[in-house]
Amino acid sequence: MDAVETWASSHGLERITLDTGAANAGARAFYGRLGFGDEEVTLTDH
């Protein structure tokens, strides 16, 4: 994530957005520990 943040900053970007499934608790917890937060929930029919 440090490399992503460095690249984004060097290209003038101020925001990084990640996509993961709502049920992917492990990924959501991991990214939460890095300072990311939930922004939107998308519902789909399987």
C-alpha positions in Angstrom: 0.0 0.0 0.0 2.9 2.3 0.6 3.9 2.0 -3.1 0.3 2.7 -4.2 0.1 5.7 -2.0 3.5 7.0 -3.2 2.5 6.5 -6.9 -0.9 8.1 -6.4 0.6 11.1 -4.7 3.3 11.5 -7.3 0.6 11.6 -10.0 -1.4 14.3 -8.2 -4.1 11.9 -6.9 -5.7 12.7 -3.5 -7.9 9.6 -3.1 -7.5 5.8 -3.4 -10.6 3.7 -3.7 -10.6 -0.1 -3.1 -13.3 -2.6 -4.1 -14.0 -5.7 -2.2 -17.1 -7.8 -1.4 -19.2 -6.9 1.6 -18.9 -10.5 2.8 -15.1 -10.4 2.6 -14.5 -9.6 6.3 -10.8 -10.3 6.2 -10.1 -7.8 3.4 -12.4 -5.2 5.0 -10.6 -5.6 8.4 -7.2 -5.5 6.7 -8.0 -2.3 4.8 -9.7 -0.8 7.8 -6.5 -1.2 9.8 -4.8 0.8 7.0 -7.2 3.7 7.5 -9.8 2.8 4.8 -13.5 2.9 5.7 -16.7 1.6 4.2 -18.3 4.1 1.8 -20.9 2.2 -0.2 -22.7 -1.1 -0.3 -23.8 -2.6 -3.6 -26.4 -5.4 -3.5 -26.4 -8.0 -6.3 -28.5 -11.1 -7.1 -26.4 -14.2 -7.5 
